[in-house]
Amino acid sequence: MANEQIYTGLLVRRAQQAHLALWQQLVSKEISSPQFGVLSELKLEDGISQADLGAKLDLDKSTITDIVNRLAERGLITRTKDLVDRRKYQLQLTKLGESELKALQPRVIQMDSTLTQSLNQQERDSLHGLLMKVLGDYEAGR
C-alpha cells in the first residue's frame, strides 16, 4: 500500500483514542485526562484564574467551566472570586486535590510508558519534540 495517503489528523485521532482507552484502564475512570491537566497546572500555578487556565490548556470557556465544576464538587479544588476583578475566578488545589494528584501521577507515568512502549527513549523524545512543534505551529497560526 505504498500509494496510500497517510493523514496526520487521523493518526492523531487514533492515538488519542488509544490514550483514552489506556487512561481509563490504567489511570482513572473518575478523573479524566483534561481534569488531571487542570490539577497538574494548579499544582504549578496555584491561584491562576479560570480563564487563564483554560487558555493555557487550550480549553474553551464551557469546557473549563465544566471541568472546574466537577473538580470543585469533588472537593479537589476551590474556586473563589478574584478580589480585584470580580468577573474572574481564582482556582486553588485543595489538600484532597494534592493527594489525588499525587496518587494519579505514577499511574499517568505508567500509562505514558505503555502507550509508547514500542519506542526507545530517543524516539519518545523525538515524538514529544515533534508534537510540541506541531502544537506551537498551530498556536502561532491562531
N, C-alpha and C positions, 0 to 999 in steps of 0.2 A: 504494500500500500504506500509506496514512495510518493505517489502523486496526491495523496490525501492531505487536505489542508488541516493544519493544527491551529485551533483558535484559542488564544491565551485566555480569554474570558471564560470559555467552557472549562478549561483546565483549572482555573482559579475557583470556579463554582464547585467543581467536583472535589477539589482539595478542601474547600470549606465544608462540604457535606461529610467528608472523611473526618475532618476536625470535629464537627458537631457530634458525630456518632461516637468518636473516641472520648470526647468531653463527657457525654452522658454516661458512658461505660466506665471511665477511669477517674473522672474528677467529681462531678456532681450532677444530680438530676434536679436539685433545688436552686443552685446558683448557676446562672448562665455565664458564658464567656464574657459578654459585654458587662454583666454585673461584676464579675471578677476584675475586669478592667477598671471599673469605677472604684472598687475597693483598693486596688493597687495604686491608682493615681492619688486617692485620698491619703494613703499612707505616705506618699511622697510630697503632697501639697495640701495639707490639712487646711480647711478654711476657704478653699477655692470656691468661686461662685458656680452655681449650677450651669449657667450659660457658658462660662469659660471652660468648664469641664466637658460639656457637650461638644464644644468646638474642638477642644484638644483631642477628644476621642472620635471625632468626626461622626457624631450622633445628632440627628435633628432634634428640634425642641420637644416634640411629642415623645420621642424615644427616650431621651434623657430624663424627661419628667416621669415616665412610666418606670424606668429603672430606679430612679431615686425614690419614688413612692413605694415600690416593692421592698427595697432595702431598708427604708425607714420603718415600714410596717413590721419588718422582722427584727428591728432594733439594732441593725448593723451600722446605721449612720444616723446622724441628726441633721436636720435642715432648719436653719434659722434665718430670719430676715436680716439683711445687711443693715447695719446701723446708719451707714452713710447714704446708701441708695436703697430705699425701701422696696424698689421693684425687683431687687436681686435677692437670691437666697445664698447663704454660705453653707457649705457642707462639711461635716466633721465625721470622722471614723469613730465609732464607739469602742469601748473595751471589747464588747462582744464581736464587733466587726473586725477588730485587730486579731482576735482569737480565731475567727472564721478564716480570715485571710491567711494566717499562719498555718492553719490546718490544710488549706487548699494548695498552697504553694508547692509542696513536694509532689502532689498529685498532678499538678499542671506540668511540672518538670518531667514526670514520668510519661504523661500524655504526649508532650513535645517529642520526647525520645522515641516513643512508639510510632508517632506519625512520621518521623524522619529516620526510622531505623535502617533503611536501605542506603542511607547517605553516610559518608565518613565526615569527620569534623570539618575538613576543608570544604566539602560540598555543602554542609549545613551553613557554614559561614558565608559561602557564596550565595546560597538561597536567601539568607537574611539580607545580605547586601543588595541583591537584585530586587527583592520585594521592597526594601526601603527606597531604592532608586525609583521604582515604578510609582510608589506612593508619593514620593517627592515630586516627580513629574506631574502626577495627577493634581496634587495640591497646588503646585505652581501655576497650572493651567486654569484653575477655577477662578 
